[in-house]
Amino acid sequence: QLQLQESGPGLVKPSETLSLTCTVSGGSISSSINYWGWIRQPPGKGLEWIGSIYYSGTTDYNPSLGSRVTISVDTSKNQFSLKLYSVTAADTAVYYCARTVGTDPTSNDYWGQGTLVTVSS
Amino acid sequence: QSVLTQPPSVSAAPGQKVTISCSGSSSNIGNNYVSWYQQFPGTAPKLLIYDNNKRPSGIPDRFSGSKSGTSATLGITGLQTGDEADYYCGAWDSSLSAGVFGGGTKLTVL
């Protein structure tokens, strides 16, 4: 059974960088048919797609986040990571990593449990 | 303000059928696939429908998806109290070059 687990600091100061890692177990991140993505959900609000990555390193990012986001992959560790730069309180959210099924980045069939990241001084 | 529009809430009695709508435009629903999720408080979303009407393994056929023009619909038959949750639609938006979601619909099973 495929499992995903997010890890990283739960508290980040304003203007600093949010860094999270998603560890995939029970399957290979190098699957040729899947993308891997990050989605976030502010407390009490809806879902926001952050971006996706293919095992080869090809990425897609949400333009609303501009150049503040980078997603990378480490196939040797079966992990992919998220960096969000220059964070503000508006970036406070539960961050999920997920596996994309098919070609639609919003179609994710396996999810991590999510990790709450709070941006506060 | 979400790119995809869903009703904030819907309700129905146990055993009945309910539909949840998701309205978009030609840049998202009109020309791309739609997905649907179920989310219970404090848990990750669960994929119910992808590619408009496909169910992942393990999702009962009580859940169905359809699309017409720039709108999509999630149908749930044989409602159970355990179906009370938030439901979200999602799609790729070709104009924004981003995945987009609806604001979510809270289902109450009376």
Interface residues (C-beta under 8 A of the other chain):
Chain A: G37 G46 L47 E48 W49 S52 D60 N62 P63 S64 Y96 A98 V101 G102 T103 D104 P105 T106 S107 N108 D109 W111 G112 Q113 G114
Chain B: S2 N32 Y33 S35 Y37 T43 A44 P45 K46 L47 Y50 D51 P56 Y88 G90 A91 W92 L96 S97 A98 G99 V100 F101 G102 G103 G104
